[in-house]
Structures are given as structure tokens and as C-alpha cells.
Amino acid sequence: MVTIKSNHEIELMKEAGRITFETLELIRRAVRPGITTLELDRMAEKYIRSQGATPSFKNYSGFPGSICASVNEKIIHGFPSEYKLKEGDILSVDTGACYKGYHGDAARTFAVGKISPEAQRLIDVTRECFFEGIKFAREGYRISDISRAIQNHAESNGYSVLREYCGHGVGHNLHEEPEIPNYVGTVRGVRLVRGMTLAIEPMVNMGSKEIETLDDGWTVVTKDGKLAAHYENSVLITSGDPFLLTRYK
């Protein structure tokens, strides 16, 4: 069931969103060749807890980290590890903060040092997909309108989008209804109304949409080994423009 948030719940989600945004900003400033993704994870957890919140991902269905740290061909759900980032890598970081029972959820893909023009274009187009999608995150539109905009922008730039994973509602639970695919399927999805809170998250592959899951049961990678990028914000549907609960850069 899709939940409509009260004004009180929205205020809590704004605070959760602020903490999530600031955590990603902390990571953005720290990303450099030589740092490990486990160091970034510890940094994120320390900051989230310092703000009176808890990491949304830590121990969620057994996930070990406070961030998902997915490097290069890893699309989502990468484990933080002792892997040292290298010049030219791209790093997708997904994280969330739970504040007084309500979650913020957001993701960014960061360049590690100097990256190739092709990798930068993938990052840029993935971000653009989000902003194309939220043009339709308004009362009266349907979920499929968001999905169509994301898919069209990705594919018009020669990329593909995941079918197996999607955006979702967010609030008291990290994952709530409705699902928000990054492609148009056979279902139009619910009509949007004010008070809905959605985590909209384009996941874009440089090559084929085909994926694999590693033996850890979590990490999703591109089957062809090509790069992937991820961009996400938690979004509030209002009577006018959508409000980004996790802000953005």
C-alpha cells in the first residue's frame, strides 16, 4: 500500500534527507586514489551516528555496510572492502540515514582522480536521467511517466537501464510501495498525489542491460564488464514542483 506522509513525517524525512545528503558530500570530498571503500564506509557511519541517526543499510537483510560501494562494472550493492580506489575508477555510493524512524535514501557516482571522457559522460547522463524523470514527479502523472523519461534519455544516449532493480517508495520503511522502474513495462503504475515520497534512482549501463550477481549474493555487475553509474534522490510529491528531500549536486 502506498503511504501518504503527514506534515510531521515529512519534517522527519527532511532531516533524514539532510543527513543522507551531507554523508554523500563527505564521501565526495574524501574520494581519491588510494583510499579504501571500507574507510569511506566507516566515515559515513561515524557521520550518520553523529547526527543522531542510524545507517539505514547497516545489517539491512544482512548487508554489512553503511554504504553500498560499487566500483566500475559493479552497478549496485557492492560491499565496502579493503579495495583501494585507483585513478580512473568510478565509484557509485548508495547510502541512507534513519532519523527518528524515517529514512533518507540517495546515491551518487563519483570520479576517482582523472577519468576517461566516456566514463564522465556516463556519469553525466545518469544524473540527467534523474532530472528528466522528475519532470513528471508531479500530481496527476503516473509512475510510468517517470520511467519513460528515464529510459528514453538513457537509450537516446546509447546506454541501457536495469530491468531487475528499480526505485521505490521510502519513508518509515526503507523500501515501500510503489516500485519505480527505470523502463516502461506493461503496468502504468499509480497516479501521483501530494504527500507521496519516492526514491527515484536511474541505474545506467554503458553497454548491455544484462547483469549478473556475484557469489556474495548482493553485488550486481554488468555481464559485459562495461561501466555502470547510479544517481538517486528521495523526492516528495507536492502540489507543485517536486521537493528533493536529499537535495543534490
BALOBA-1460 file (C-alpha; in Angstrom, 3 decimals):
// residues 249
<rec num="1" residu="m" x="0.000" y="0.000" z="0.000"/>
<rec num="2" residu="v" x="1.274" y="3.480" z="-0.892"/>
<rec num="3" residu="t" x="1.535" y="5.693" z="2.190"/>
<rec num="4" residu="i" x="0.825" y="9.424" z="2.169"/>
<rec num="5" residu="k" x="3.058" y="11.248" z="4.624"/>
<rec num="6" residu="s" x="1.792" y="13.738" z="7.199"/>
<rec num="7" residu="n" x="3.477" y="17.108" z="7.707"/>
<rec num="8" residu="h" x="5.207" y="15.713" z="10.804"/>
<rec num="9" residu="e" x="6.524" y="12.718" z="8.885"/>
<rec num="10" residu="i" x="7.748" y="14.971" z="6.086"/>
<rec num="11" residu="e" x="9.719" y="17.094" z="8.556"/>
<rec num="12" residu="l" x="11.430" y="13.966" z="9.894"/>
<rec num="13" residu="m" x="12.194" y="12.860" z="6.340"/>
<rec num="14" residu="k" x="13.707" y="16.244" z="5.557"/>
<rec num="15" residu="e" x="16.111" y="15.763" z="8.458"/>
<rec num="16" residu="a" x="16.904" y="12.202" z="7.367"/>
<rec num="17" residu="g" x="17.439" y="13.558" z="3.863"/>
<rec num="18" residu="r" x="19.781" y="16.285" z="5.068"/>
<rec num="19" residu="i" x="21.935" y="13.757" z="6.896"/>
<rec num="20" residu="t" x="21.993" y="11.466" z="3.861"/>
<rec num="21" residu="f" x="22.980" y="14.340" z="1.553"/>
<rec num="22" residu="e" x="25.729" y="15.543" z="3.884"/>
<rec num="23" residu="t" x="27.069" y="11.996" z="4.180"/>
<rec num="24" residu="l" x="27.396" y="11.781" z="0.407"/>
<rec num="25" residu="e" x="29.075" y="15.181" z="0.336"/>
<rec num="26" residu="l" x="31.560" y="13.965" z="2.957"/>
<rec num="27" residu="i" x="32.318" y="10.941" z="0.800"/>
<rec num="28" residu="r" x="32.598" y="13.064" z="-2.361"/>
<rec num="29" residu="r" x="35.289" y="15.179" z="-0.738"/>
<rec num="30" residu="a" x="37.134" y="12.089" z="0.531"/>
<rec num="31" residu="v" x="37.182" y="10.061" z="-2.690"/>
<rec num="32" residu="r" x="40.713" y="9.863" z="-4.084"/>
<rec num="33" residu="p" x="43.156" y="7.263" z="-5.384"/>
<rec num="34" residu="g" x="44.455" y="5.103" z="-2.553"/>
<rec num="35" residu="i" x="41.525" y="5.331" z="-0.143"/>
<rec num="36" residu="t" x="39.631" y="2.101" z="0.501"/>
<rec num="37" residu="t" x="35.883" y="1.765" z="0.232"/>
<rec num="38" residu="l" x="35.900" y="0.402" z="3.791"/>
<rec num="39" residu="e" x="37.430" y="3.681" z="5.004"/>
<rec num="40" residu="l" x="34.622" y="5.549" z="3.235"/>
<rec num="41" residu="d" x="32.080" y="3.269" z="4.866"/>
<rec num="42" residu="r" x="33.450" y="3.922" z="8.353"/>
<rec num="43" residu="m" x="33.481" y="7.652" z="7.653"/>
<rec num="44" residu="a" x="29.827" y="7.519" z="6.578"/>
<rec num="45" residu="e" x="28.693" y="5.542" z="9.612"/>
<rec num="46" residu="k" x="30.523" y="7.848" z="12.015"/>
<rec num="47" residu="y" x="28.916" y="10.928" z="10.488"/>
<rec num="48" residu="i" x="25.396" y="9.481" z="10.367"/>
<rec num="49" residu="r" x="25.562" y="8.458" z="14.022"/>
<rec num="50" residu="s" x="27.000" y="11.864" z="14.990"/>
<rec num="51" residu="q" x="23.769" y="13.408" z="13.684"/>
<rec num="52" residu="g" x="21.530" y="11.332" z="15.942"/>
<rec num="53" residu="a" x="20.605" y="8.932" z="13.142"/>
<rec num="54" residu="t" x="21.444" y="5.341" z="12.265"/>
<rec num="55" residu="p" x="22.721" y="3.963" z="8.937"/>
<rec num="56" residu="s" x="19.702" y="2.651" z="7.020"/>
<rec num="57" residu="f" x="21.698" y="-0.014" z="5.189"/>
<rec num="58" residu="k" x="23.726" y="-1.437" z="8.085"/>
<rec num="59" residu="n" x="22.518" y="-5.030" z="8.672"/>
<rec num="60" residu="y" x="19.541" y="-4.479" z="6.330"/>
<rec num="61" residu="s" x="18.708" y="-8.064" z="5.313"/>
<rec num="62" residu="g" x="22.280" y="-8.884" z="6.326"/>
<rec num="63" residu="f" x="24.070" y="-6.177" z="4.322"/>
<rec num="64" residu="p" x="27.386" y="-5.496" z="6.115"/>
<rec num="65" residu="g" x="27.977" y="-1.810" z="5.383"/>
<rec num="66" residu="s" x="26.578" y="1.661" z="5.897"/>
<rec num="67" residu="i" x="27.161" y="2.384" z="2.220"/>
<rec num="68" residu="c" x="26.941" y="0.346" z="-0.955"/>
<rec num="69" residu="a" x="30.284" y="0.910" z="-2.692"/>
<rec num="70" residu="s" x="30.172" y="-0.236" z="-6.314"/>
<rec num="71" residu="v" x="33.277" y="0.280" z="-8.459"/>
<rec num="72" residu="n" x="33.332" y="0.395" z="-12.275"/>
<rec num="73" residu="e" x="31.309" y="-2.547" z="-13.659"/>
<rec num="74" residu="k" x="29.640" y="-3.066" z="-10.280"/>
<rec num="75" residu="i" x="26.241" y="-1.436" z="-10.580"/>
<rec num="76" residu="i" x="24.726" y="-1.660" z="-7.098"/>
<rec num="77" residu="h" x="25.073" y="-3.331" z="-3.698"/>
<rec num="78" residu="g" x="28.863" y="-3.539" z="-3.663"/>
<rec num="79" residu="f" x="30.352" y="-4.413" z="-0.261"/>
<rec num="80" residu="p" x="32.741" y="-1.907" z="1.347"/>
<rec num="81" residu="s" x="36.146" y="-3.587" z="1.362"/>
<rec num="82" residu="e" x="39.899" y="-3.128" z="1.513"/>
<rec num="83" residu="y" x="39.916" y="-2.354" z="-2.213"/>
<rec num="84" residu="k" x="41.985" y="0.787" z="-2.801"/>
<rec num="85" residu="l" x="40.445" y="3.112" z="-5.335"/>
<rec num="86" residu="k" x="42.596" y="3.735" z="-8.405"/>
<rec num="87" residu="e" x="42.985" y="6.706" z="-10.704"/>
<rec num="88" residu="g" x="40.348" y="6.390" z="-13.414"/>
<rec num="89" residu="d" x="37.870" y="4.321" z="-11.391"/>
<rec num="90" residu="i" x="34.290" y="5.403" z="-10.965"/>
<rec num="91" residu="l" x="32.593" y="4.720" z="-7.636"/>
<rec num="92" residu="s" x="28.844" y="4.511" z="-7.090"/>
<rec num="93" residu="v" x="27.860" y="5.140" z="-3.469"/>
<rec num="94" residu="d" x="24.328" y="4.476" z="-2.220"/>
<rec num="95" residu="t" x="23.529" y="5.317" z="1.391"/>
<rec num="96" residu="g" x="20.729" y="6.204" z="3.738"/>
<rec num="97" residu="a" x="20.111" y="7.610" z="7.209"/>
<rec num="98" residu="c" x="17.237" y="6.750" z="9.524"/>
<rec num="99" residu="y" x="16.190" y="9.650" z="11.750"/>
<rec num="100" residu="k" x="13.517" y="9.049" z="14.395"/>
<rec num="101" residu="g" x="12.115" y="6.169" z="12.388"/>
<rec num="102" residu="y" x="12.196" y="7.753" z="8.904"/>
<rec num="103" residu="h" x="14.668" y="7.186" z="6.105"/>
<rec num="104" residu="g" x="16.560" y="9.226" z="3.553"/>
<rec num="105" residu="d" x="17.989" y="7.329" z="0.567"/>
<rec num="106" residu="a" x="20.311" y="8.695" z="-2.123"/>
<rec num="107" residu="a" x="23.145" y="7.673" z="-4.436"/>
<rec num="108" residu="r" x="25.871" y="9.319" z="-6.497"/>
<rec num="109" residu="t" x="28.622" y="8.131" z="-8.835"/>
<rec num="110" residu="f" x="31.988" y="9.771" z="-8.224"/>
<rec num="111" residu="a" x="35.078" y="10.090" z="-10.392"/>
<rec num="112" residu="v" x="38.313" y="8.861" z="-8.801"/>
<rec num="113" residu="g" x="41.001" y="11.273" z="-9.933"/>
<rec num="114" residu="k" x="41.070" y="11.836" z="-13.686"/>
<rec num="115" residu="i" x="38.648" y="9.581" z="-15.551"/>
<rec num="116" residu="s" x="38.044" y="8.978" z="-19.246"/>
<rec num="117" residu="p" x="35.650" y="11.236" z="-21.175"/>
<rec num="118" residu="e" x="33.478" y="8.163" z="-21.798"/>
<rec num="119" residu="a" x="33.169" y="7.463" z="-18.070"/>
<rec num="120" residu="q" x="32.376" y="11.109" z="-17.318"/>
<rec num="121" residu="r" x="29.674" y="11.133" z="-19.982"/>
<rec num="122" residu="l" x="28.068" y="8.047" z="-18.415"/>
<rec num="123" residu="i" x="28.015" y="9.746" z="-15.002"/>
<rec num="124" residu="d" x="26.564" y="12.921" z="-16.504"/>
<rec num="125" residu="v" x="23.841" y="11.173" z="-18.495"/>
<rec num="126" residu="t" x="22.820" y="9.059" z="-15.497"/>
<rec num="127" residu="r" x="22.353" y="12.217" z="-13.458"/>
<rec num="128" residu="e" x="20.435" y="13.788" z="-16.324"/>
<rec num="129" residu="c" x="18.148" y="10.735" z="-16.398"/>
<rec num="130" residu="f" x="17.074" y="11.526" z="-12.843"/>
<rec num="131" residu="f" x="16.213" y="15.118" z="-13.687"/>
<rec num="132" residu="e" x="14.378" y="14.087" z="-16.831"/>
<rec num="133" residu="g" x="12.374" y="11.666" z="-14.698"/>
<rec num="134" residu="i" x="11.382" y="14.151" z="-12.009"/>
<rec num="135" residu="k" x="9.862" y="16.477" z="-14.591"/>
<rec num="136" residu="f" x="6.948" y="14.042" z="-14.189"/>
<rec num="137" residu="a" x="7.160" y="13.672" z="-10.380"/>
<rec num="138" residu="r" x="4.092" y="15.839" z="-10.017"/>
<rec num="139" residu="e" x="0.466" y="15.372" z="-9.044"/>
<rec num="140" residu="g" x="-1.600" y="13.784" z="-11.773"/>
<rec num="141" residu="y" x="1.181" y="11.934" z="-13.579"/>
<rec num="142" residu="r" x="1.806" y="8.214" z="-13.204"/>
<rec num="143" residu="i" x="4.889" y="6.224" z="-12.241"/>
<rec num="144" residu="s" x="5.231" y="5.120" z="-15.871"/>
<rec num="145" residu="d" x="5.711" y="8.750" z="-16.934"/>
<rec num="146" residu="i" x="8.821" y="8.951" z="-14.758"/>
<rec num="147" residu="s" x="10.010" y="5.568" z="-16.050"/>
<rec num="148" residu="r" x="9.535" y="6.561" z="-19.686"/>
<rec num="149" residu="a" x="11.544" y="9.758" z="-19.318"/>
<rec num="150" residu="i" x="14.445" y="7.915" z="-17.661"/>
<rec num="151" residu="q" x="14.506" y="5.121" z="-20.241"/>
<rec num="152" residu="n" x="14.224" y="7.468" z="-23.211"/>
<rec num="153" residu="h" x="17.085" y="9.676" z="-22.060"/>
<rec num="154" residu="a" x="19.393" y="6.739" z="-21.288"/>
<rec num="155" residu="e" x="18.683" y="4.876" z="-24.511"/>
<rec num="156" residu="s" x="18.833" y="8.000" z="-26.696"/>
<rec num="157" residu="n" x="22.406" y="8.388" z="-25.450"/>
<rec num="158" residu="g" x="23.300" y="4.796" z="-26.341"/>
<rec num="159" residu="y" x="23.024" y="3.327" z="-22.848"/>
<rec num="160" residu="s" x="20.779" y="0.732" z="-21.221"/>
<rec num="161" residu="v" x="18.834" y="0.610" z="-17.956"/>
<rec num="162" residu="l" x="18.376" y="-2.229" z="-15.487"/>
<rec num="163" residu="r" x="15.185" y="-4.256" z="-15.549"/>
<rec num="164" residu="e" x="15.701" y="-6.287" z="-12.386"/>
<rec num="165" residu="y" x="16.085" y="-3.398" z="-9.898"/>
<rec num="166" residu="c" x="14.136" y="-0.194" z="-9.555"/>
<rec num="167" residu="g" x="13.296" y="2.818" z="-7.433"/>
<rec num="168" residu="h" x="10.713" y="2.629" z="-4.683"/>
<rec num="169" residu="g" x="8.678" y="4.419" z="-2.091"/>
<rec num="170" residu="v" x="10.580" y="5.463" z="1.026"/>
<rec num="171" residu="g" x="9.553" y="6.634" z="4.483"/>
<rec num="172" residu="h" x="9.052" y="4.731" z="7.728"/>
<rec num="173" residu="n" x="10.432" y="1.755" z="5.797"/>
<rec num="174" residu="l" x="13.494" y="1.960" z="3.588"/>
<rec num="175" residu="h" x="11.599" y="0.209" z="0.783"/>
<rec num="176" residu="e" x="7.896" y="0.911" z="0.392"/>
<rec num="177" residu="e" x="5.390" y="0.786" z="-2.426"/>
<rec num="178" residu="p" x="5.260" y="1.815" z="-5.218"/>
<rec num="179" residu="e" x="8.042" y="0.354" z="-7.333"/>
<rec num="180" residu="i" x="9.531" y="2.839" z="-9.808"/>
<rec num="181" residu="p" x="11.105" y="1.050" z="-12.788"/>
<rec num="182" residu="n" x="13.632" y="2.814" z="-14.989"/>
<rec num="183" residu="y" x="11.863" y="1.477" z="-18.072"/>
<rec num="184" residu="v" x="8.290" y="1.282" z="-19.312"/>
<rec num="185" residu="g" x="6.638" y="-2.076" z="-18.733"/>
<rec num="186" residu="t" x="3.065" y="-3.245" z="-19.101"/>
<rec num="187" residu="v" x="1.831" y="-1.507" z="-15.931"/>
<rec num="188" residu="r" x="1.280" y="2.251" z="-15.881"/>
<rec num="189" residu="g" x="1.732" y="2.461" z="-12.116"/>
<rec num="190" residu="v" x="-0.171" y="4.515" z="-9.589"/>
<rec num="191" residu="r" x="-1.155" y="8.122" z="-10.128"/>
<rec num="192" residu="l" x="0.981" y="10.533" z="-8.114"/>
<rec num="193" residu="v" x="-0.546" y="12.600" z="-5.307"/>
<rec num="194" residu="r" x="0.935" y="15.082" z="-2.861"/>
<rec num="195" residu="g" x="2.470" y="13.539" z="0.222"/>
<rec num="196" residu="m" x="3.989" y="10.564" z="-1.587"/>
<rec num="197" residu="t" x="7.724" y="10.094" z="-1.010"/>
<rec num="198" residu="l" x="9.712" y="8.282" z="-3.674"/>
<rec num="199" residu="a" x="13.323" y="7.150" z="-4.094"/>
<rec num="200" residu="i" x="13.910" y="7.644" z="-7.827"/>
<rec num="201" residu="e" x="17.164" y="6.058" z="-8.947"/>
<rec num="202" residu="p" x="18.370" y="5.603" z="-12.516"/>
<rec num="203" residu="m" x="20.879" y="2.745" z="-12.802"/>
<rec num="204" residu="v" x="22.506" y="3.008" z="-16.213"/>
<rec num="205" residu="n" x="24.894" y="0.674" z="-18.038"/>
<rec num="206" residu="m" x="27.358" y="1.779" z="-20.683"/>
<rec num="207" residu="g" x="26.740" y="-1.443" z="-22.590"/>
<rec num="208" residu="s" x="24.128" y="-4.187" z="-22.403"/>
<rec num="209" residu="k" x="21.320" y="-4.266" z="-19.833"/>
<rec num="210" residu="e" x="22.314" y="-7.859" z="-18.963"/>
<rec num="211" residu="i" x="23.571" y="-8.328" z="-15.401"/>
<rec num="212" residu="e" x="24.978" y="-10.929" z="-13.031"/>
<rec num="213" residu="t" x="25.039" y="-11.237" z="-9.250"/>
<rec num="214" residu="l" x="28.339" y="-12.180" z="-7.619"/>
<rec num="215" residu="d" x="28.775" y="-15.077" z="-5.230"/>
<rec num="216" residu="d" x="28.289" y="-12.795" z="-2.217"/>
<rec num="217" residu="g" x="24.599" y="-12.750" z="-3.164"/>
<rec num="218" residu="w" x="24.482" y="-8.954" z="-3.222"/>
<rec num="219" residu="t" x="26.845" y="-7.305" z="-5.691"/>
<rec num="220" residu="v" x="25.269" y="-6.751" z="-9.106"/>
<rec num="221" residu="v" x="27.628" y="-6.316" z="-12.076"/>
<rec num="222" residu="t" x="27.290" y="-5.737" z="-15.799"/>
<rec num="223" residu="k" x="27.526" y="-9.025" z="-17.684"/>
<rec num="224" residu="d" x="29.701" y="-7.485" z="-20.392"/>
<rec num="225" residu="g" x="32.081" y="-5.891" z="-17.860"/>
<rec num="226" residu="k" x="31.349" y="-2.358" z="-19.034"/>
<rec num="227" residu="l" x="30.906" y="0.580" z="-16.659"/>
<rec num="228" residu="a" x="27.687" y="1.447" z="-14.840"/>
<rec num="229" residu="a" x="26.505" y="4.521" z="-12.916"/>
<rec num="230" residu="h" x="23.812" y="5.298" z="-10.339"/>
<rec num="231" residu="y" x="22.061" y="8.501" z="-9.257"/>
<rec num="232" residu="e" x="19.264" y="8.739" z="-6.684"/>
<rec num="233" residu="n" x="17.355" y="11.169" z="-4.509"/>
<rec num="234" residu="s" x="14.391" y="10.850" z="-2.179"/>
<rec num="235" residu="v" x="11.625" y="13.011" z="-3.624"/>
<rec num="236" residu="l" x="8.448" y="14.465" z="-2.084"/>
<rec num="237" residu="i" x="5.417" y="14.938" z="-4.337"/>
<rec num="238" residu="t" x="3.856" y="18.338" z="-3.623"/>
<rec num="239" residu="s" x="1.061" y="20.424" z="-5.116"/>
<rec num="240" residu="g" x="3.715" y="21.989" z="-7.377"/>
<rec num="241" residu="d" x="7.337" y="21.182" z="-8.138"/>
<rec num="242" residu="p" x="8.832" y="18.019" z="-6.610"/>
<rec num="243" residu="f" x="10.870" y="18.619" z="-3.461"/>
<rec num="244" residu="l" x="14.226" y="16.856" z="-3.198"/>
<rec num="245" residu="l" x="14.466" y="15.573" z="0.358"/>
<rec num="246" residu="t" x="18.100" y="14.567" z="-0.140"/>
<rec num="247" residu="r" x="18.988" y="17.740" z="-2.082"/>
<rec num="248" residu="y" x="21.536" y="17.416" z="-4.819"/>
<rec num="249" residu="k" x="24.737" y="18.404" z="-6.556"/>
